[in-house]
Amino acid sequence: MNNQKQQKPTLTGQRFKTRKRDEKERFDPTQFQESIVQGLNQTGTDLEAVAKFLDASGAKLDYRRYAETLFDILVAGGMLAPGGTLSDDMTRTEFCLFTAQEDLETMQAYAQVFNKLIRRYKYLEKGFEEEIKKLLLFLKGFTESERNKLAMLTGILLANGNISASILSSLFNENLVKEGVSAAFAVKLFKSWINEKDINSVAASLRKVGMDNRLMELFPANKRSCEHFSKYFTDAGLKELSDFARNQQSIGARKELQKELQEQMSRGDPQKEIIAYTREEMKKANISEQTMIGIIWTSVMSSVEWNKKEELVTEQAIKHLKQYSPLLNAFTSQGLSELSLLLKIQEYCYDNIHFMKAFQKIVVLLYKADVLSEEAILKWYTEAHLAKGKSVFLEQMKKFVEWLKNAEEESESDEEEAD
């Protein structure tokens, strides 16, 4: 026991052999690349066998560390140098995406290979998305056929949800845009995406990552117009994408207009100026009066801080709307516009609970201010109302509608007597 105690200090300063697993390995993809290339050469064009080989190799090879190398080989046959050229000093394979047949069926089979690999090794998900982003930046270094294959594959992967639509930001790279590479690539990509799903699915994916309003950036600044975008993609056989982009631009223009009107009202700009500005913008953006009155209503109701107490908010709303009745009046020259306004009021009072009891008073005020006609109110009451809060609002309006009907009947009988 004493001997052991005396020997203990002699261990100080001695070097222990580090276990293999504790050593920080040097980044050296050569051996990894050779293993993958050898496996792909053996499996050849049999993509089922490729998928099985990749599945089994994940247990022996360090996919986590060499994810980029793995994806480079599967796509281009070897490791890619910056710019998209193959590294000269590395082993490569002829069995990869870029050497495959250029058709949708083959690309769908390749998409399945990637899908199985990522489902099996979930940690590769992020690295795969980064790889696609990188490959898109390298497009100029690839041949037209290689770009086409990559575009088809990317469209299928997007449709399957294997990657996020945020990868499209790589296509907004100035050099790719300037030379028309981005737009040409996007045509193939969206065709294959829409072929797998439909335009509604594409739209939902784009909206999810805020790409829905950025598609114009596929073109240089001097060609970034709705007309050019529409013609380019319609001519390429993608009319649904053109229509989607046009619609998005229209929505964007309306949001901007509503924001601007709200600011003008908050500043207290004269209503004559607001009316003139709105008419001009309506013409420019080709907005109908029915749509415009909805935008104005939202702007009017958003330009003020509302009282939280139900009994006070009605009074505040009446005062505020009385002030803006000339503006509302200027954009309700048609019966359909009046009806649109009534539906907006109904929706607003239902969605904002403090306004539930204010509906009838708002309608009566706008009737007296000549914004709403009795025809529009009666049509709304009898057939054109929304389901939202229907029973509450119809009950509120019952007496006023009866009064309107009686006034109409009296007016008709007076006319008959005069005849």
Buried (B, 14 or more C-beta within 10 A) or exposed (E): EEEEEEEEEEEEEEEEEEEEEEEEEEEEBEEBBEBBBEBBEEBEBEBEBBBBBBBEBBEEBBBEBBBBBBBBBBBBBBBBBEEBEBBEEBBBBEBBBBBBEEEBEBBBBBBBBBBBBBEBBEEBBEBBBBBBBBBBBBBEBBEEEBBBBBBBBBBBBBBBEBBBBBBBBBBBBEEBBEEBBBBBBBBBBBBBBBBBBEBEBBBEBBEEBEBBBBBBBBBBEEBBEBEBBBEBBBEBEBEBBBBBBBEBBBEEBBEEBBEBBBEBBEEEEEBEEBBEBBEEBBEEBEBEBBBBBBBBBBBBBBBBEBBEEEEEBBEBBBEBBEEBBBBBBBBBEBEEBBBBBBBBBBBBBBEBEBBBBBBBBBBBBBBEBEBBBBEBBBBBBEEEBBEBBEEBBBEBBEEBBEEBEEEEEEEEEEEEEEE
